[in-house]
């Protein structure tokens, strides 16, 4: 019997917390990796991306084509993967979100080994929560911007 107290509950799939619902969590992971290495000056091709994400080259190629169809990357088969302006903006946010979560969990657990936890939950965090985590981290560290991202 539901008396209204439980009306906000859904299954995990029922919650759509993604700000960019037109891309999947996997697409976010690929875009984040492309952006991370592009910003470091690395040229990214499908084989390199597949290696970085521990997937097969055909899987990486398929996902890059989805990112291209979404307007986030430019890519021709066997060519270099480059970010579009939209891809760079979203990728920058994904890196920002990842960094804030990583720093937050390092602060809580006093461990550098928080990557797996961050990778598991980052897709479910909304922008407001991430920004509030950044404010908390800034207040705990005595100020200073943790990461300047396009927000």
N, C-alpha and C positions, 0 to 999 in steps of 0.2 A: 504494500500500500504506500503510495506517495502522497504525502501531505504538503508538498511544496519544498520541503527541506532539502531534498536530493535532486531537485530539478536541474542543477548545474553540472551534474556529473556525467561524464562520457567515457568511452574507452579511449585508450591512447590515440588510436586512429581518429577518434571523434574530435579530438582537439586539433585545430589547425592554427598553430602558433607561429607558423612561418610568415614573415613579413612579405616574402616574395613567393607566393603560393604557386607561381607558374614554373618554379624549378624545384627539383627533388633534393632531398638531403645529399644523395650521391653527387648530384650536379654541383651542389655547394662545395663538397669536398674536393672535387676536381678543380673548380674555379679557384678555390682558396690555394691549392697547390700551384696552379699556373701563376697566380698573382704573386705568391711568395717568391717563386724562383725568377719570375720576370723582373720583379723589383730589385732582385740581387744581380741583375744584368745577365742572367743565364738565358740562352736560346732554348726554347722548349719545343720538342717534337714529340710525337705520339709514343715512340719507344722509351724516351726518357721519362715521360709522364707515367707510363705504365710501370716502369721500374720504381719510381718514387712512391707510387700508391700500391705496389705489390699486386698488380692485376695483369692480365694478358694484354698485349698490344691490340688485338681486335676489340676487347672490351673498352679500352681507352679510346680507340678510334670512334667507336659508336657513341660514347659519351661526349667526345669533343664535337661530333656532328650535332648532337642535341644542344650543346652550348652555342654552337654556331647558329642553329635554327632559332634559338632564343635571343640572338643578337648580342651575345656576351663575348664571343671570340671570333676572330677571322682565322680561317684555316682552309688549306687545300691539301688533298691527300699527299702524303710524303713531304709536306712543307712544314714551315714553322708555325706554331700556334701563337697568335698575338691577341692581346686584349683589346676589345673595343672600348669606347669611352664608358658605356654602360657596364661592361665587364670590369673595367678598372675601378669604377665607383663601388660596385657591389663587392668585388674582390677585396677592396680596401676595407670595407665594413666587416667582411668575414674575418680578415686578419686581425682587425681591431677587437672583434668579439672574442676570437680565440685567445688573443693576448690578455685581455681583461680576465677571462675565466681562468686561464693558466696562472696568472699572478694571484688571483683570489684564492684558488685552491692551494697554491704554494704557501700563502699567508696562513691559511687554516691548518694545513697539515705539515708545514715546515719541511716540505719535501720537493725536490726538483722533478720527481717522477710522477707527474700528474697528467701527462699527455693522454693516456687512455681515458681517464675520467672526463677530461675536457672534450675529447673527440666524441664520446658517447652522449654528452648532454648539450653541446653547443647549439644544436639545431632547434632545441626546444625553448631557448631563451629569447625573450622579446627585447627590443631595443631599449625600452625604458629600464628594464632590470639591469641590463648591461651597463647603461649609463650610471645608474645608481651604484652599482658595484665599483665603477671607476671612481665615483665621488668618495666612497668609503675607503678605497685603496689610497686615494690622494690624501684623505684626512689622516690615515694611519702612517703615511710616509712623510708627512710634514709639508704637503703641497706638491706642486709640480705636476704637469700633465704627463700621464703615463704613456699615452700614445696619441699623437695628433692624427685623427682620421677624418675623412670627409663624412660629416654627419649632418 
